[in-house]
Each structure stands twice: as structure tokens, then as C-alpha cells.
Amino acid sequence: MSAVDLQRIPLAQPDLGGRELEYVTECLQTGWISSIGRFIGQFEMDFSRLAGTAHAVATNNGTTALHLALAALGVGPGDEVIVPTVTYVATANAVVYCGATPVLVDVQPGTMNIEPERLREAITERTKGVISVHLYGIPADVSTIGEICAEHDLFHVEDAAESHGATVGGKPVGSFGDAAIFSFFGNKIVTTGEGGVVTSNSDELTDRLRLLRGQGMDPSRRYWFPVVGYNYRMTNIQAAIGVAQLERFDEMIAVRRSLAARYRSSLAELSDHVEVVDAPAGSESVPWLQNVFIREGDAARRDSIMTGLASEGVDSRPVFYPMHVLPAFLSDHPFPVADDWSARGISLPLHTALSLDDVDRVCATLADIVTAR
Ligand SMILES: *Cc1c(COP(=O)(O)O)cnc(C)c1O
């Protein structure tokens, strides 16, 4: 069969097969299309249950959720916030939005999550807090990070944008830090089109998050703005999609897990060529995209493998470039683990519309390419 006969396998695709249409239609028919309406409170309640937190504050995307969390924690000019160098750029950008400096640290081999020992070394008298990222569905070492933060009186924000439903010691990510954020972009595990949320157990911080999310308006005095806030509100339409998504959360995760298991067994046969990374002991990851790391070769070989996959109709993408190679965050500090792992990583398709046959096709295509001489 030639490539043109094959259906393209996309990297990610939203699953809108539940009551999304019904709930969105309700918004349109009732006129509640802006940021007031029954779905917003419902979504926040449903999501706080999933994250195991007392509160959830919905926002218009994950990046604004990060900015809002940092702003509510009082991050400002002169402060340093420690972030892993391997992440999606929003993590570092949000620190810059506050006028603060993101301090990059190297990551752990495999998981590409922040290395607690490097984090410790990066602490200065200006350090205000740490953003740990649960990258690609794999939990960061939140207990060690939490201990370091407590020792040095730093805040801990979890960036769980890619890890809805992952757990550490049976407890959901998003419930460990002073606050955590999740994203509901179209390719994430739960989507609202664009959307985000800040979760927290603190009543006081939650009040501050709500104040700043709504332009800083005094909750007991309309059109009185005691502070400079933002408009980072989620719409009722977004929340309507989110409520429908969460109704099917367990079902969608079960599909993701079965696809990930199929990837594991197929990729095991390629273990001389590619490596798959497990969640650390004591934690359970959640399948977002399926990452593989080529054992030999560099970013150029990785890119040529992705070109080969594309020519057979299989979408893929490189794992994130580390922040320290991007123009805005350039650093000549050494980040050997990040450099090594990010150059060898490929994200393969994983979403609920895939069949086990699709996974077999992705793996067979990859096998042809990596075993060719
Ligand atoms: C997606 C993502 C974000 C930002 O979310 P948006 O909803 O796209 O703004 C932040 N951090 C990480 C790690 C992400 O993957």
C-alpha cells in the first residue's frame, strides 16, 4: 500500500462524543454564553473533585491560569521562580509576565521532570518559589520538592497541564502544591477548546485568585476595583464542554490506558532502538502523548525518523526543546540531561479516537524506519 492510500494518523484529537453538543446548545439557547452561567460553577466543583482539592478556579486558558496563580502568590519584579528547563514555554513565560526571572534547572533522566538536587542548588535569597511540571503525564517528585520548598519558605506551584488524573501515592497531582494549574487546550487529556484552571486547598489564596481573575472587582461592591486585576474568566460555553468531558473522564482514561499498553508491548520489541519511560515508583502516570527516545543518534536522526513517519501518514512531533536553547531564555549554564533527552525524544499519536490497529501501524512504521540500515 502506498502512503496516499493510508489514512493519516493525527497526533492528537479532541473527543467530543458525550453531552458536549447538548450542553453547548443549552448555552446558546438560553443566552448564557459569557462568563456567567450554571456550567462554570459545576465545572469548578467537578474539577476540584478530580484534583482532590477544596477549590478550583476556571480560567480562559492554562497560561493565564499560571499567570493568575503566580500573581495571587505575589510574584513580582526582582523575584526568581525556579522552573525545569524542559517544559512547554508557558511555564517560563508566566514568570516573565510577573516581571520576575525564571531560573532554569536541569531535569531527571527519562521523565524529564525537575531534578530536586539541581533545584536545591538554584535557590538564592531572591527565590520566591518553584513551579514543578508533571511533563507528558508523568508525575514530578512532589514530595521531595515539597520538602525543599518548606525548608526554604518557598511556594510550590504544580504545572499539571498535561497530567489530569495522574497520582502520587494514590493522591492526584494538582493537590500537592500551594496551587496547581491544568490546561484544557484541544490536545490535552480534558479539553474545553481553550481553557485552564487553578486548584488550591487555601481559602485565602482562592479568594485572591477569584479577585484577580475578574479584573480585581470587589466581590461586595460592584464596579469598585481595589487592585489591578485581569480578565481571565472562562466562558459558560467552555465550561459546558468541560462538564461533558468530565462525565466521561474515566472512560476516556481507560481508552488511553489500553492504547498506552499496546504501545508498550509493541515498543518492547524495539527496545534495542527506542526506549519508553515509566512513572517513578509510587506514582501513576496518565497517558497523554506517547513518547519514545531513540537510543542512538542525535536530534538530526530523530528529525529524519519523524520525516519518515510523516511520509507514511503518521504524525509525530519532537519533545519540547529545553527553555535554555530558546532566544528568550538562553543560558550557558550546563543542562546535560535536558540536552541529551530532549534531542532523542519523539512524541507519537495518542488520543481516544485511535484504534489498537492504529497503534500497531504507528509501531510497525517506526520499526521499519529505526531498523533500516
Ligand atoms: C499546555 C500547557 C500549558 C499551557 O496551557 P494553554 O492552555 O495552552 O495555555 C502550560 N504548561 C504545560 C506544561 C502545558 O503543556
The ligand as an SDF file (V2000), in Angstrom:
LIG
                    3D

 15 15  0  0  0  0  0  0  0  0999 V2000
   -0.4760   23.2340   27.5490 C   0  0  0  0  0  0  0  0  0  0  0  0
    0.4550   23.6160   28.6190 C   0  0  0  0  0  0  0  0  0  0  0  0
    0.3720   24.8540   29.2940 C   0  0  0  0  0  0  0  0  0  0  0  0
   -0.4920   25.9910   28.8800 C   0  0  0  0  0  0  0  0  0  0  0  0
   -1.7490   25.7240   28.5760 O   0  0  0  0  0  0  0  0  0  0  0  0
   -2.5850   26.5440   27.4680 P   0  0  0  0  0  0  0  0  0  0  0  0
   -3.9590   26.1190   27.8130 O   0  0  0  0  0  0  0  0  0  0  0  0
   -2.1220   26.0660   26.1370 O   0  0  0  0  0  0  0  0  0  0  0  0
   -2.3690   27.9970   27.6810 O   0  0  0  0  0  0  0  0  0  0  0  0
    1.2320   25.0730   30.3610 C   0  0  0  0  0  0  0  0  0  0  0  0
    2.1390   24.1720   30.7330 N   0  0  0  0  0  0  0  0  0  0  0  0
    2.2780   22.9880   30.1050 C   0  0  0  0  0  0  0  0  0  0  0  0
    3.3080   22.0250   30.5890 C   0  0  0  0  0  0  0  0  0  0  0  0
    1.4590   22.6820   29.0130 C   0  0  0  0  0  0  0  0  0  0  0  0
    1.6140   21.5250   28.3670 O   0  0  0  0  0  0  0  0  0  0  0  0
  1  2  1  0
  2  3  1  0
  2 14  2  0
  3  4  1  0
  3 10  2  0
  4  5  1  0
  5  6  1  0
  6  7  2  0
  6  8  1  0
  6  9  1  0
 10 11  1  0
 11 12  2  0
 12 13  1  0
 12 14  1  0
 14 15  1  0
M  END
$$$$
